[in-house]
Amino acid sequence: MQSTPSVRRLCLYEADEVEAILAAMARRAAALLPAGPCALVGILRRGEPLARRLQQHLARLSGQAELPLYALKVKRYADDLGLLHAQTALTDNPQLAALNLANTTLLVVDDVLYEGHSLLRTCAYLTRLGAREVRTAVLVDRHVCRQPVHADIVGVHLQVAPGDIVECHVPPYEAQLRIEVIRHGAAG
């Protein structure tokens, strides 16, 4: 008898748990970032709203105004990892390009660190714009990075099967904040 493949969706972290993870990430960011000029760079799509949440947590922690936040469109994967683009496409952000980044520490925020292509492309772009110090934060690190990048701040470390997909659900793109794994396997 031949088994048919099954797909299971497992929720690993609900909204309140993810919010607590983001609060802990903000505490680490506050300790990591210098007292001088800093800004957040959120990788679109889900990195930008996560950066906005970190921005709010950091402002509450410091009692200071919210750090500037810039969105950066970087595309390596569509929502389905089977739709891999040949190149990691990055769309220039004129606001970032207009800044003097030499004296501003940047914290790049993304949802999942998978192979590292998006993060590498982003850091290279920011360096080309004159950034001297770039830090990185990801909600989930899968620990399969194939590029010479790492996250300075990691919310959750997950080691899942290669065929599994880690999905971060982040409003406004999804209704509720949560982290799920889509597991592909054989039903039996």
Secondary structure as UniProt FT lines:
FT   STRAND          5..13
FT   HELIX           15..32
FT   STRAND          38..44
FT   TURN            45..46
FT   HELIX           47..62
FT   STRAND          69..77
FT   TURN            81..82
FT   STRAND          84..91
FT   HELIX           94..98
FT   HELIX           101..103
FT   STRAND          105..113
FT   HELIX           117..128
FT   TURN            129..130
FT   STRAND          134..141
FT   STRAND          153..157
FT   TURN            162..163
FT   STRAND          165..169
FT   TURN            171..173
FT   STRAND          178..186
//
